[in-house]
Amino acid sequence: MSKPLSLLFAVLSVVLMLATAVSISINGWFAALFGILSILMIGSGFIVKARLRRRAE
């Protein structure tokens, strides 16, 4: 995986985790939504990395 793509996934994951932390005090449903979105973003980063590695072989 290229460095800019890795940085994009990392920054977006951190932003979603920060949104989860902020929304905990505001609304529980938003906290759950942002938590699920952050887990999906991290998982999609691993999926993209595995697919790019397989394509390179």
C-alpha positions in Angstrom: 0.0 0.0 0.0 1.3 3.4 -0.9 2.2 5.9 1.8 -0.5 8.5 0.9 -3.2 5.8 0.9 -2.1 4.5 4.3 -2.1 8.1 5.6 -5.6 8.6 4.3 -6.9 5.6 6.0 -5.1 6.5 9.2 -6.3 10.1 9.3 -9.9 9.1 8.5 -9.9 6.5 11.2 -8.6 8.9 13.8 -11.2 11.5 12.8 -13.9 9.0 13.2 -12.6 7.9 16.5 -12.5 11.5 17.7 -16.0 12.0 16.5 -17.0 8.9 18.5 -15.4 10.4 21.6 -17.0 13.8 21.2 -20.5 12.3 20.5 -20.4 10.1 23.6 -21.4 13.1 25.7 -23.9 14.4 23.1 -25.9 11.4 21.9 -25.5 7.7 22.3 -26.8 6.9 18.9 -24.3 9.1 17.2 -21.5 7.5 19.3 -22.6 4.0 18.2 -22.8 5.1 14.6 -19.3 6.7 14.6 -17.9 3.7 16.4 -19.2 1.3 13.8 -18.0 3.6 11.0 -14.5 3.8 12.5 -14.3 0.0 12.8 -15.5 -0.3 9.2 -12.8 2.2 8.1 -10.1 0.3 9.8 -11.3 -3.0 8.4 -11.5 -1.6 4.9 -7.9 -0.4 5.2 -6.8 -4.0 5.9 -8.9 -5.3 3.0 -7.4 -2.8 0.6 -3.9 -3.6 1.8 -4.5 -7.4 1.3 -6.0 -6.9 -2.2 -3.1 -4.7 -3.3 -0.6 -7.2 -1.9 -2.3 -10.1 -3.8 -2.4 -8.1 -7.0 1.4 -7.3 -6.7 2.2 -11.0 -6.5 
